[in-house]
Amino acid sequence: MPVYDFTCLKCNKNFTLTLSLKEYGKDKLKCPSCGSGKVEQKPAAFFAVTSRKS
């Protein structure tokens, strides 16, 4: 499942949620620290593992 990084705009806390694509699109996200619904997704770094056949 994808991992998403968020920042709460009310308390400025960063948090990470693991959500399926269905959960991400469906639910209203809330900050686990203060319960505010004013959250913003942060850009996240990722990497891809590929195999190289020589």
Secondary structure, DSSP 8 states (H G I E B T S, - for coil): --EEEEEETTT--EEEEE--HHHHHHS----TTT--S-EEE-------------
